[in-house]
Amino acid sequence: GTADLVFADGPYSTNTEAQAWLYDALMVEVHRVLRQRGVLAWAVADYRHDGGLLLRHVALAEAVLRGGFRVYDWKVWDHCVFSLRRHNMAHILICCKAGQTPWHSSPLVKLDDYRDPVWRAPLQPDRRLGTFALQVLPVGIVRPIVEKYCPPKGLVVDPFAGSGTVVREALRLGRRAVGYEIDPQMLKTIRLADEIYG
């Protein structure tokens, strides 16, 4: 593999069987493109659906383990936003290939000793981005993960580029970056966000 860090936020589905199948398929591809000591960082929010709660972070953790990875660290991201459809919390799983120690910019610390298990980064909708204003991943979530888990000039891959935050921030931090997005509306949002944020 050539990627030092794969940073994903999505995809989202309310069909739990389809979600599990998709996660499994994605783990195979991530395993292929990630370097031996590379890191997979995946942000996922649980979702209210049909009177219940879809615990997507559990499905993701199970897929990570089935895919030959181990969970190296786990963060909770407080969106600081209330929604009737989504919790105001998301989970960020930091994973590495089983049997490997990930590259990191600071000494290895145990999860129990990690100083900030909850990251507070409010969603700050930018109305200039139109209907996708609430889907912008905050820089306050992206920056520390890129800085810690991707070496300078390393390669960051975002398989669900959304509004392009991960790619833009990785480039600002002196990393190389590649983002993929298949939704034509989101491609327009990326172009608009690039014009706004540079």
Secondary structure in CASP SS format (residue, H / E / C, confidence):
PFRMAT SS
TARGET T0000
AUTHOR 0000-0000-0000
METHOD secondary structure of the structure
MODEL  1
G C 1.00
T C 1.00
A E 1.00
D E 1.00
L E 1.00
V E 1.00
F E 1.00
A E 1.00
D E 1.00
G C 1.00
P C 1.00
Y C 1.00
S C 1.00
T C 1.00
N C 1.00
T H 1.00
E H 1.00
A H 1.00
Q H 1.00
A H 1.00
W H 1.00
L H 1.00
Y H 1.00
D H 1.00
A H 1.00
L H 1.00
M H 1.00
V H 1.00
E H 1.00
V H 1.00
H H 1.00
R H 1.00
V H 1.00
L E 1.00
R E 1.00
Q E 1.00
R E 1.00
G E 1.00
V E 1.00
L E 1.00
A E 1.00
W E 1.00
A E 1.00
V E 1.00
A E 1.00
D E 1.00
Y E 1.00
R E 1.00
H E 1.00
D C 1.00
G C 1.00
G E 1.00
L E 1.00
L E 1.00
L C 1.00
R H 1.00
H H 1.00
V H 1.00
A H 1.00
L H 1.00
A H 1.00
E H 1.00
A H 1.00
V H 1.00
L H 1.00
R H 1.00
G C 1.00
G C 1.00
F E 1.00
R E 1.00
V E 1.00
Y E 1.00
D E 1.00
W E 1.00
K E 1.00
V E 1.00
W E 1.00
D E 1.00
H C 1.00
C C 1.00
V C 1.00
F C 1.00
S C 1.00
L C 1.00
R C 1.00
R E 1.00
H E 1.00
N E 1.00
M E 1.00
A E 1.00
H E 1.00
I E 1.00
L E 1.00
I E 1.00
C E 1.00
C E 1.00
K E 1.00
A C 1.00
G C 1.00
Q C 1.00
T C 1.00
P C 1.00
W C 1.00
H C 1.00
S C 1.00
S C 1.00
P C 1.00
L C 1.00
V C 1.00
K C 1.00
L H 1.00
D H 1.00
D H 1.00
Y C 1.00
R C 1.00
D C 1.00
P C 1.00
V E 1.00
W E 1.00
R E 1.00
A C 1.00
P C 1.00
L C 1.00
Q C 1.00
P C 1.00
D C 1.00
R H 1.00
R H 1.00
L H 1.00
G H 1.00
T H 1.00
F H 1.00
A H 1.00
L H 1.00
Q H 1.00
V C 1.00
L C 1.00
P C 1.00
V H 1.00
G H 1.00
I H 1.00
V H 1.00
R H 1.00
P H 1.00
I H 1.00
V H 1.00
E H 1.00
K H 1.00
Y H 1.00
C C 1.00
P C 1.00
P C 1.00
K C 1.00
G C 1.00
L E 1.00
V E 1.00
V E 1.00
D E 1.00
P C 1.00
F C 1.00
A C 1.00
G C 1.00
S C 1.00
G C 1.00
T H 1.00
V H 1.00
V H 1.00
R H 1.00
E H 1.00
A H 1.00
L H 1.00
R H 1.00
L C 1.00
G C 1.00
R C 1.00
R E 1.00
A E 1.00
V E 1.00
G E 1.00
Y C 1.00
E C 1.00
I C 1.00
D C 1.00
P H 1.00
Q H 1.00
M H 1.00
L H 1.00
K H 1.00
T H 1.00
I H 1.00
R H 1.00
L H 1.00
A H 1.00
D H 1.00
E H 1.00
I H 1.00
Y H 1.00
G C 1.00
END
